[in-house]
Amino acid sequence: MLFHNRLASRFAEHDWFSVLVEFVIVLAGILAALAFDDWRQDREDASRTHEHLAQIANEIRSNLWSIDRVQNGALLRKREALELVIRYLDDPSRVNATPEQMLAAFAESTTKVTPWLSDNQLQALQNSGDLRLLDDPELAGELVGTYAAEQTLFPQIDAFRGAYPGRVQQLLPASLQTADNPLRNYALGATAPTIADPLTATEALAQIRLHRDELLPLARGEATVCTATWYALERMKSDFQDVLEELRPWDTSPVDLPRLQQQAQQPASKRPTP
């Protein structure tokens, strides 16, 4: 009110210089307030973006751990089992193993190996609309593309997958499923009830020998799946590592996976199961 009275007085006195000074002061105050609001909003946006990217870095590190665990655990066991199975189907006399060991190898060779990956933090960044706040559009594209690799690569692997897993499972005794089912490791130590089956391991292996001509080409096809899975995991691991390096300025945790490297050097029989 004082400002209006003072301004009215300046007009009445025709003191145009003072009127101009009053307007300049008011305008400067408004511009300063707007600049401060912009500065505060920029700081809030930068802080929110930093938090998102730090969380994504942690999520990527978790995904790398999952890929490494699968590649040096379940996938390695599947490959070793397939080698034994193919050798047996080609010539049983070349393999020195008990019926129980062979059936366990057949069961292991049917495992579908897929890493347990998370994209929760990227989804949170996209859903919040804050992806637009990234100053580097190339980084934003790399983030989205790297996370999309799973949906791009694994359907291609599924295209190679044939009848081998289901056919082998049909020939295995139901009673062995408790110990040899491909999903047993997801139960975190719990054991499923055993389904009684009069078919013995020796009898089951004899049936498998009768189907050698059918199973050998299918097993070789499953080897294609196994190899393709390795290539897919290797590509995903490389892309995640590259993006993690790009996120270093926002990363609040050290990039260090020594324990996984030690596990990769251990014999497969001593590695933790996925």
C-alpha positions in Angstrom: 0.0 0.0 0.0 2.9 2.3 0.8 4.3 1.6 -2.6 1.1 2.6 -4.3 0.8 5.8 -2.2 4.4 6.7 -2.9 4.0 6.1 -6.6 0.8 8.1 -6.8 2.7 11.0 -5.0 5.5 10.8 -7.6 3.0 11.0 -10.4 1.2 13.9 -8.9 4.6 15.7 -8.5 5.6 14.7 -12.0 8.8 13.2 -10.5 9.3 10.9 -13.4 12.9 9.9 -12.4 11.7 8.6 -9.0 8.8 6.8 -10.7 11.3 5.1 -13.0 13.5 4.1 -10.0 10.5 2.6 -8.2 9.7 0.5 -11.2 13.2 -0.7 -11.6 13.4 -1.7 -8.0 10.2 -3.6 -8.2 11.2 -5.3 -11.5 14.6 -6.3 -10.1 12.9 -7.8 -7.0 10.5 -9.9 -9.2 13.3 -11.0 -11.5 15.5 -12.0 -8.5 12.6 -14.0 -7.0 12.1 -15.8 -10.3 15.8 -16.5 -10.6 15.9 -17.9 -7.1 12.9 -20.2 -7.8 14.6 -21.4 -11.0 17.8 -22.1 -9.1 16.0 -23.9 -6.4 14.1 -26.0 -8.9 17.3 -26.8 -10.8 18.9 -28.0 -7.5 15.9 -30.2 -6.7 15.8 -31.7 -10.2 19.6 -32.3 -10.0 19.3 -33.9 -6.6 16.3 -36.1 -7.7 18.2 -37.2 -10.9 21.3 -38.0 -8.9 19.3 -40.2 -6.5 17.6 -42.0 -9.5 20.9 -42.6 -11.2 22.6 -43.8 -8.0 19.8 -46.3 -7.4 20.0 -47.5 -11.1 23.8 -48.0 -10.6 23.0 -50.2 -7.6 20.4 -52.1 -9.6 22.8 -52.6 -12.5 25.4 -54.0 -10.0 22.8 -56.4 -8.7 22.0 -57.5 -12.3 25.7 -58.0 -13.0 25.9 -60.2 -10.0 22.9 -62.2 -11.2 24.4 -62.7 -14.7 27.8 -63.7 -13.3 26.1 -66.1 -10.9 24.1 -67.8 -13.7 26.9 -67.8 -16.2 29.4 -69.4 -13.8 26.8 -71.6 -12.0 23.6 -72.9 -13.7 24.8 -72.4 -17.3 28.2 -74.0 -16.6 26.5 -77.0 -15.0 24.1 -77.3 -18.0 27.0 -77.2 -20.4 29.0 -79.9 -18.5 25.8 -82.0 -18.3 25.2 -81.7 -22.0 28.7 -82.7 -22.8 28.3 -85.9 -20.7 24.8 -86.6 -22.2 26.0 -86.1 -25.8 28.9 -88.4 -25.2 26.7 -91.0 -23.7 24.0 -90.8 -26.4 26.7 -91.1 -29.1 28.3 -94.1 -27.4 27.3 -95.3 -23.9 30.5 -97.4 -23.6 32.6 -94.2 -23.5 31.0 -93.0 -20.3 31.9 -94.4 -16.9 29.0 -93.2 -14.7 26.3 -94.8 -12.6 22.6 -94.8 -13.7 21.8 -92.2 -11.0 24.7 -89.9 -12.2 23.6 -90.2 -15.8 19.9 -89.4 -15.0 21.1 -86.4 -12.9 23.1 -85.2 -15.9 20.1 -85.7 -18.2 17.9 -83.7 -15.8 20.5 -80.9 -15.5 20.9 -80.7 -19.2 17.2 -79.7 -19.6 17.5 -76.6 -17.3 16.4 -73.3 -18.8 19.0 -70.8 -17.7 17.7 -67.2 -17.2 19.2 -64.5 -15.0 16.9 -62.9 -12.4 17.2 -59.3 -13.6 15.4 -56.2 -12.1 14.4 -53.0 -13.9 12.5 -51.4 -11.0 14.7 -48.3 -10.7 14.7 -47.6 -14.4 10.9 -48.0 -14.4 10.7 -45.5 -11.5 12.8 -43.0 -13.4 10.6 -43.4 -16.5 7.3 -43.3 -14.7 8.3 -40.2 -12.7 9.0 -38.3 -16.0 12.5 -37.5 -14.7 14.2 -39.3 -17.5 13.8 -36.0 -19.4 16.0 -34.3 -16.8 19.1 -36.1 -18.0 21.4 -33.6 -19.7 22.9 -36.5 -21.8 20.3 -37.9 -24.2 22.9 -40.6 -25.2 23.1 -41.8 -21.7 19.3 -42.0 -21.5 19.2 -44.0 -24.7 21.9 -46.4 -23.4 20.0 -47.0 -20.2 16.8 -47.9 -21.9 18.5 -50.0 -24.6 20.6 -51.9 -22.1 17.6 -52.9 -20.0 15.7 -53.8 -23.2 18.4 -56.4 -24.2 16.7 -59.2 -22.2 13.5 -58.8 -24.2 15.5 -58.7 -27.4 17.9 -61.5 -26.9 16.0 -64.2 -25.0 13.2 -64.6 -27.5 15.8 -65.4 -30.1 17.2 -68.1 -27.8 13.7 -69.5 -27.4 13.4 -69.8 -31.1 16.2 -72.4 -31.0 14.6 -74.4 -28.2 13.3 -77.7 -29.3 11.6 -80.7 -27.8 14.6 -81.9 -25.9 13.7 -80.8 -22.3 10.2 -82.1 -22.4 11.2 -85.4 -24.1 14.0 -86.1 -21.5 11.7 -85.3 -18.6 9.2 -87.9 -19.9 11.8 -90.6 -19.7 13.0 -89.8 -16.2 11.4 -91.5 -13.1 9.0 -89.2 -11.3 10.7 -90.1 -8.1 13.9 -88.3 -9.2 12.1 -85.0 -9.6 12.6 -84.1 -6.0 16.3 -84.0 -6.3 16.8 -83.3 -10.1 13.9 -81.0 -11.1 15.3 -77.9 -13.0 13.6 -75.5 -10.6 14.7 -77.1 -7.4 17.3 -74.3 -6.6 14.6 -71.7 -6.5 13.1 -73.3 -3.4 16.0 -72.0 -1.3 16.7 -75.3 0.3 13.1 -76.6 0.7 12.4 -80.1 -0.7 9.3 -81.0 -2.7 7.4 -84.1 -1.8 8.6 -87.2 -3.7 6.2 -88.7 -6.3 6.4 -92.5 -6.1 7.4 -94.2 -9.3 8.2 -97.9 -9.7 10.6 -97.1 -12.6 14.2 -97.5 -11.3 17.2 -95.5 -12.5 18.6 -98.6 -14.3 15.3 -99.1 -16.1 15.0 -95.5 -17.0 18.5 -95.4 -18.4 17.7 -98.5 -20.5 14.7 -96.7 -22.0 16.9 -93.7 -22.8 19.4 -95.9 -24.6 16.5 -97.2 -26.7 15.8 -93.6 -27.8 19.4 -92.6 -28.5 18.8 -91.9 -32.2 16.0 -89.6 -31.3 17.6 -87.8 -28.3 21.1 -87.2 -29.7 20.0 -84.6 -32.4 17.8 -83.0 -29.8 20.6 -82.8 -27.3 22.8 -81.1 -30.0 20.0 -78.7 -30.6 19.9 -77.9 -26.8 23.7 -77.3 -27.1 22.8 -74.4 -29.5 20.5 -73.0 -26.8 23.2 -73.3 -24.2 25.8 -71.5 -26.4 23.3 -68.8 -27.4 22.5 -68.2 -23.8 26.2 -67.7 -23.0 26.5 -65.2 -25.8 23.4 -63.3 -24.7 24.6 -63.1 -21.1 28.0 -62.0 -22.2 26.5 -59.2 -24.3 24.2 -58.1 -21.5 27.1 -58.2 -19.0 29.2 -56.0 -21.3 26.4 -53.5 -21.8 25.6 -53.2 -18.1 29.3 -52.7 -17.3 29.6 -50.0 -19.9 26.5 -48.2 -18.6 27.8 -48.6 -15.0 31.0 -46.9 -16.0 28.9 -44.0 -17.5 27.1 -43.7 -14.2 30.3 -43.4 -12.2 29.8 -39.6 -11.4 26.5 -40.5 -9.7 27.5 -43.9 -8.3 27.6 -44.0 -4.5 29.0 -47.6 -4.3 32.3 -49.0 -5.4 32.4 -51.1 -8.5 34.1 -54.2 -7.0 33.0 -57.8 -7.5 36.1 -59.7 -6.1 33.9 -62.4 -4.5 32.3 -63.2 -7.8 35.7 -63.4 -9.5 36.8 -65.9 -6.8 33.7 -68.0 -7.3 34.3 -68.0 -11.1 37.7 -69.6 -10.4 36.3 -72.4 -8.2 35.4 -75.8 -9.5 31.8 -76.0 -10.5 31.0 -78.6 -7.8 32.0 -76.0 -5.1 30.2 -73.0 -6.5 26.9 -71.8 -4.9 23.9 -72.9 -6.9 21.5 -70.2 -8.3 
